[in-house]
Structures are given as structure tokens and as C-alpha cells.
């Protein structure tokens, strides 16, 4: 089974922390939808006939698409690919877009899973991040989605936002659980250089919290998720039993996927590629029947590192036998002393040839993975 990711590179306004590819000018929306259809046509053989299990509209802000535009794209996918009858079809949405009428349109178009970018229920934090919605809209959008019949909803929250203490984060979590959604993605605020926060940080006008403060909020998050019986199946992702994101889980399991749209990435095992991150260049190329992308051929070491990077973030862990038998790397022998040190510090566990990060180790996941890279 495979997945298709479709990048919709438009937003009403720029969030101050975001470094994804997008434009706040909607002038090219119609041409973009046509270009996406054209790319789907040109790349219909990329997945080599594998049935499509998941379709994911990301961005940007895919909820800016009209019902007709969304339906047109999904019809094109259905004509060119074998889509599973029970396919998970996710659309990322901003709360301010999700009116009752819009929600009905999304259901009619075929969306069966919503990913709502709440980020916070605290009004000053939303304004600090330059979010387009209010705290009231954060709550109401989820309630309206549930009333419209959506029973597979995930919301995003951000922690590690500057604050005098943890009381705002605790209140955010309390409001989150009151909504009774099935899935939550929580990300630490990261200051990327080419963002407003990045530029402010360089000037000294924005000061991010200390790492210890953010780590404490992550520990609070883990504790509350456990209390409410949410499974942490990936470092940033939590769900009620049976409500894992099938699309994102496939990324972490190494399932093949096709990325459509400017800046979108694709993976088919031996190679990885990414489209040009420029709306006009992307559209112009496809109007000429051409594809603009960079291709990377993955060595066995690259494939092993990719597997380490993704699997260690999950609760199913890294299969040391798979690394040895399928990719030819005996991690236990190559990093014996380091793996022993990690276990002594209670950062990892090894059970039946499976390597896992502990809760303590998850705080250092990036560094541990980098140290284990081949």
C-alpha cells in the first residue's frame, strides 16, 4: 500500500514560526490546481501500481480550497490510481475556515479525517505567533467538526512558547482533553532562521525559553497523555487506541509515497526526490509538460539512517535484525559501547532485538539518532 501527499502552498497570513513553503497571494490558486492535476497525470506510474491507502492534503492551508477544487483533485487521483475503499483522506485546516457550511462541503468532497491547527487556546500566544484565528475559534472549530459528523479529528498544539511558568500550558491541555478528539500532535516551538521569530531572535527582540523549560513542558505533556489514556506512538503524536494517523505512520514505516505540489517530497525505496519550492516555476514547468525536481539515490547507509531516524521516534522501535539482515549493518556491533551507555543511563531499552527510546531518551532523540548514524 502507498500514500499520496498533496501540498497546497497558500496561506492567508504567515505564522511567525513557520518555514514551510507557502504564499499569501492567492492569485495562482486556479493554475495551481490545474498543475497539481497535470503532475498527478505525469507521475501516475511512480507508485508502480501499488494501491493508495492514504491521501493527505497538507500545506500551507488546504482548507482554502473550494469544494469544487478539492473534488476535482480527488477525482483526478481516483481516475489515475487504485484508491482503497477505506482510504484515509486527511485535510489540514485552520479553525477560522471551518464554518458549518465548509465542514459539510469537506465531507461531501470525501474528506474523512481533519487535522486542525489550533496551536494554542491562549489568545496572547495566538497573537504572538500571528495565527489567523482566535482562541474561541480554536474551541468552536472542533465542536462544529464533531457536529458535522467528523469522528476522526486530530489537532495540533505547540509547547515551549515563552511564558512565566507552566500554567498556560496546563490550561491548554485541560481544554484539549475537554474536546475529546481522537488524535493530538504536539510540537516544541522551534526557531528557524528564515522566519519572523528567527529574525527577531537574531536581533535579540525575541527570546525563546530555555531548553529545560521546554523539556519540562514535554514531560507534563507525557504525564497528562498517559492519564487520559492516549498512546504516544511517535514522539510528537498521541492517539486514542486505533486512531493512529495511517498516513504519517506509513512515513515512519518506510512505505512508499508520492508527493504532489511545489516543495513536496516523494520516496520509493531506492530514491527520494523533492519538487521545486517555487509556485510560478512549478506551474510554468507543468504547463510545458515538464517536472522540476531534485532526485537523490539512496545508498544502503542512507537507507539505514532513514530507518534509524524514523523508527526510533516510534513506540514500535528500531528492529536491529532488519538493519543487519536487510541493509547489512550490525548496529549492535558497530555501536556496542554507546548502546550499553544509553541503556545504563536509562535512555534506551533493547527487548528481543528491538531498540526503543525511553521517555527520558525521547528528550534527546535527535542527538541519540545522530550519534547512531552510519
N, C-alpha and C positions, 0 to 999 in steps of 0.2 A: 504494500500500500504506500501511497505517496501523498504529498501535500502541495498546495499552491498558495503562495503568498502574493497579495496584490497591494502595491504601495500607492496610496493616494496622497500626492505631495502638496496638499493645500491646507492652510490654517487661517482662521480669522485674525489671529494675532500671535506673536511669538512669545512663548513662555521663556522666562529668563534663564532657565536651566537647560533648555533643550538644544542638542546639537544634531538632531536628525535632519534629513534633507526635506525641506518644505518651502513653499512660497506663500506669502499673504495676499498675492494678487490672483484673483480667480479667473482672469481673462482667458486662460488657456484650458479651462476645465473641459469644454466640449471636445477640443482637439486631443486632450489627454485621454479621455475615454475612448476615442477612436484609435489612438495609438496603442492603448492597452489591448484593445481587440486585435489590432494588427500583430502585436507581439505574441499574443496567445496563438494566433494562426501560424506565425513563423516558427514557433517553438513547440508545436504540438507533439513532436516526436522526442522531446528532451527526456521525458519520463519513461520512454520505451514501452508504452502501453500499460504501465502499472495503474491500477485503479486509484482514483483520487479519494482519499479518506477524509481530508480536511481542506477547507478553503478559509483563508484568513485575510480580511481587509484591514491593513494597518496604515500608519501614516506618520506625520500629517493627521488629518481629521477626516476619516472616511464617512462620518455621519453628515458631511457636507454634500455628499452625492444625493441627487434626487432619486425618487423611486424608479423612474424610467432609466436613469443612468446605471443604477445598481442592477436592475433587472436585465438590462442589455448585456452587462459584463457577465452576469451569471448564466445567461442563455448562451453566450459565446463559449464559456467554459464547458457547459453541458453538451454543446454540439461537437466540441473538439476532443474532449476527454471522457473517459468512462468514470463517472462520479458515483460513488457508493450511495445506495438508497438511504443509508443512515449517516451520511456525511455530516461532520460538524462544520457549520458555516458561521464564522465569528466576524463581528464588525466592531471595531473600536469606535467609541462615541464620546463626545463631550456632553456633559449634563445639560448645557444650555440648548443643545439641538433636540433633546429628547422630549418633545411635546407629545401628548397623547396621539395626535394625528400622525406625527412622524413615526412613532412606535408601531402603529398599525401598518404604515407603509413598509417598514422594515420586515415585519412578519410576513406580509403579502409577497414581498420580494424573495423570501426564502431564508432570511437570517434566523438562525435558531439559537445563537449564543451572542450575548452582548458583553463587551469589555468597556466599562465606563471609567473614564479618567477623572476620578474625584480628587485625588491627591491630598485633600485635607477638608475637614469640616470647620476649620477655623478661619474666619473671614480675613484677619490681618495676614495670615500665611498665604491665602489665595492671592491677595493683592500684591504681596511681596514677590510671588512667583509670576505675576502678571497672567494669571488664569482668567479666562473669559467668563467664568460662571461665578455664582455666589455660593455661600455655604448653604443657604436654603435650597438652591437648585441641586446641590450635591445630594441632599436627602430626598428631595421630591423626584428627581430623575429615576432613582432606583424604585421608589414606590410606584411611580407611573409605569415603569417597565414591568414590574410584577403584576400590576393591574391589567396590563395589555396581554398577559399570558406568557411572558418570558420566564422560564423556570430553570434557566442555566445562565446565571449572571456572575460576572467577575468584576471587581472594582480594583482600582489602583490607589495606593496610598504612598506618600513619601514621608520618611522619617529623617532625623538629623537636620531639621530646619532650625536655624538659630532661635533659641528660646532660653529664658532664665532657668527653667527646670523642666521636669518631665510631665507636668500637669496637663499641658495641651495635648501631648501625645497620648496620655492615658484617656483623656476625654474623646479624642479621635477614635480610639479603639472601642470605647464604650458605645459610641454612636454607630460604629461599623457593625458590631455584633447585634445591635438592635434591629438592623435592617435584614438580617437573616439571609444574606446572599450565600451562594454555593461555593464561591471561589474568591480568593484575595491575592493580589500581587503587591508586595511591599518592597520599595527600593530606597536605599540610602541616598540622600541628596549628594550628587557628585558634581564638583565644579569643573566643567570642561572649559578649556582655554577659549574656544571660539563661540562663547555665549556671553550674554549680558553679565551674568554672575562672574564668569571668568574674567571679563574685562574690569568689572568693579573690584574683584579680588586683587587683580594686579595693581590697581590704583590704591588699594587699601580702604576702599569705601564699602566693601562687603567682607565680613569676616565669618567664615564657616566655623561651626562648632569644632571643638577638639575631638579627635578620634575616640577618646574614651567616652565622651558624651553620646556619640552616635552608637558606639558599641553597647552602651547601657540601654539605649532605646531598642536595639535589636534583641537584647536579652529579655526586655519587657515584652516585646512582640512574641517571642517564642513561648514565654510563660503563658500569656493570655491565649495564644492559639491552642496550646495544649489543654488549657482549662475549658475551652469551648469545643474541644474535640475536632479541631481542624488538623489535617495531616500536612506536615511540611514535606512535600515530595520533591521540592527543589529549593535551593537556598532562599529565593525570593518569592516562592509560590506555595500557597496553602489552600486546601480544599476540604470540603466535606467528602466523606467516603464515596468514591465513584465519580467525582466531578473534576478529575484532573483535566487540564487543557490537553486534549488529544493532539492538537497541532504543535504546541510548544514541546510536549513530551516527545514527539517524533524528532524534533531538532536534537534533543538530548540523547535520543536513542540511535542517532545516525541514519534515520530514514531519509530517503531522497526527497528533495523538494524543488519546485520551480518558483523562482522569484520574478514577478512581473512588475514593471513600472520603473521610473528613474530611481537609481541607488539600490534597487532590490538585488538580493543575493540568491544564488542557486547552488545546489550541491547534488551530485550524482554518484558519489563514491570516490572515483579516482581524480575528479576535478571539482573546482569551486570557481564560480565566476560572479562578478557584480556589474550591474548596469551603470552607465554614466549617470552621475548625480547632477544633472542639469536638465531642467524641464524642456527648454527650447531645443537643445541638441538632441534630446531623446525623441521628441516629436518629429523634428526635421528628418532624422535618420529613418524613422519608421515610415514616414510619408514617401521616402525613397525606397522602401522595402529592405532597409538595412538595419542591423542590430549593432549598437555601440556598447561593448562590454570588455572587461579585462578578464582573462582566463588564467587560472593558476592550476598547474598539475601538481597533485599532492604526492610526495614521496611516502614510503612506508612510515618514516619518522613523523612526517606531518600528520598522517592519519592517526598514528598512535597518540600524538599530542592533542589532536582534536578530540579523540576519545577520552583522554585524561581530563581535558578541560570541561567537557560536558558531563561525563558520568560522575565525577567527584562532587558535582553540585547537587546530585540527586540522592534520594533515600534508597535507591536500589544499588548505588555504589559502582565502583570500578572493578570489573572482572579481570583479575590478574592472569587467569588462564587464557582469556581471549587475547590479551596483549601478547602473550607468549606464543600461543598456537596459531593465531590468525595473522598477527602482524610481526612476529619474530623478535619481540623484545621481552626479556625476562626482568621485569621491574624489581622483583624481589631480590635478584642477584645484583643488579646494577646499583640499587639504592638501599642495600641491606642495612647499613648503619643508620641512614637517615630515617628509614621506615621504623626501625627499632626506637630511635629517639622520639619520633612522633607518637608512638604508642606509649612510651614511658611518660610523656608529657600529657597524655590523655587527649591528644588532638585527633587521633585516628584509631580505628579498630580494624582488625582483619579477622573475618569469620568465613571459613570454607572458601578460601581463595578470593573473597570479595573484600575490597578496601573501602572503608567508609570514613567520612569525617564525623567527629562528634560535634555536639553543639558548640563546644569550646573551639574546635577546629574550624567550624564554619566561619568564625570571625576572621580567620586567617586563610580562607580558601584560596584567594588569588596567589598569595605568597607560596603556600604549600604546593599548589599546582605548578607554579613557575619553577620551583625547586626540583620537581619531579620530571619536568620536561626533558625530552631526549635530545 
